[in-house]
Amino acid sequence: MKPEYIVIHTAAYRGSDCDKDRIDGWHRDRGWSGIGYHFVILNNRHSQKKDGTIEVGRAEDKQGAHALGINDRSLGICCVGHGDYEDFTDEQYKSLYMLITELARRYDIPVQKVIGHCELNDLVDQEVIDRRYRTKKSCPGSKINMDFIRRQLTHLSSKEDNEISSRDAIEIKSAIAILHKHRNKYPNALDELDEFSYHPEVMEASGS
């Protein structure tokens, strides 16, 4: 399976000790082969596991059972809790952003294709999927703002790109400094070294 979408869900459960194993049991009771989500992120109501713990459900290369219409091209992430009654915890958000950022990078999934389960209806309206896949579910819940989540992901992606650019500039500047430190070892190439070092593009890349 080549994922094109990441779909966010809520477990729609307000009790305690909900995790991958409990959800796996629910899904098997429906006659499924096992848990339909690829990942589960726990909340602060588990007696033995930390808030924000990420648990692996169905293998990433296996089709999920979580979003009819795009199960064959999406990864499903379920955040424990009930999004119609309360927002995800801070720790859940931290784990969610970290996990989505990694998956989006790995599979080249744009932020616009990180959607809530209920946003399958937008795909129906856009004629991306058939109208029989329209859902009445509010999942991941009325308390969950998917536009806010996408804005945060965009901000984090931009911040990460800037950090990478800064590291690149430091590495380029360090490499040029090493060349100049040992310039007496190649006296016949000094003019070329200086021409390279002070070329506008090189200076811009190194932040000089």
PyMOL commands that set and color helices and strands:
alter all, ss='L'
color gray80, all
select helices_A, chain A and resi 20-29+71-73+90-107+111-113+117-125+131-133+146-181+183-185+187-197+200-205
alter helices_A, ss='H'
color red, helices_A
select strands_A, chain A and resi 5-10+39-41+54-56+74-79+114-116
alter strands_A, ss='S'
color yellow, strands_A
deselect
rebuild
show_as cartoon
